[in-house]
């Protein structure tokens, strides 16, 4: 019984991990975009 439950737990943890990594990737991308826009503003001045 417990052996059958283990894969489900692993699947769930993998799903949450991928969701978390996607979120962090989005945060990194947003930060990069902000930095690039700031660089453009500085270059204009």
Secondary structure as a PSIPRED ss2 file (coil, helix, strand):
# PSIPRED VFORMAT (PSIPRED V4.0)

   1 X C   1.000  0.000  0.000
   2 X H   0.000  1.000  0.000
   3 X H   0.000  1.000  0.000
   4 X H   0.000  1.000  0.000
   5 X H   0.000  1.000  0.000
   6 X H   0.000  1.000  0.000
   7 X H   0.000  1.000  0.000
   8 X H   0.000  1.000  0.000
   9 X H   0.000  1.000  0.000
  10 X H   0.000  1.000  0.000
  11 X H   0.000  1.000  0.000
  12 X H   0.000  1.000  0.000
  13 X H   0.000  1.000  0.000
  14 X H   0.000  1.000  0.000
  15 X H   0.000  1.000  0.000
  16 X H   0.000  1.000  0.000
  17 X H   0.000  1.000  0.000
  18 X H   0.000  1.000  0.000
  19 X H   0.000  1.000  0.000
  20 X H   0.000  1.000  0.000
  21 X H   0.000  1.000  0.000
  22 X H   0.000  1.000  0.000
  23 X H   0.000  1.000  0.000
  24 X H   0.000  1.000  0.000
  25 X H   0.000  1.000  0.000
  26 X H   0.000  1.000  0.000
  27 X H   0.000  1.000  0.000
  28 X H   0.000  1.000  0.000
  29 X H   0.000  1.000  0.000
  30 X H   0.000  1.000  0.000
  31 X H   0.000  1.000  0.000
  32 X H   0.000  1.000  0.000
  33 X H   0.000  1.000  0.000
  34 X H   0.000  1.000  0.000
  35 X H   0.000  1.000  0.000
  36 X H   0.000  1.000  0.000
  37 X H   0.000  1.000  0.000
  38 X H   0.000  1.000  0.000
  39 X H   0.000  1.000  0.000
  40 X H   0.000  1.000  0.000
  41 X H   0.000  1.000  0.000
  42 X H   0.000  1.000  0.000
  43 X H   0.000  1.000  0.000
  44 X H   0.000  1.000  0.000
  45 X C   1.000  0.000  0.000
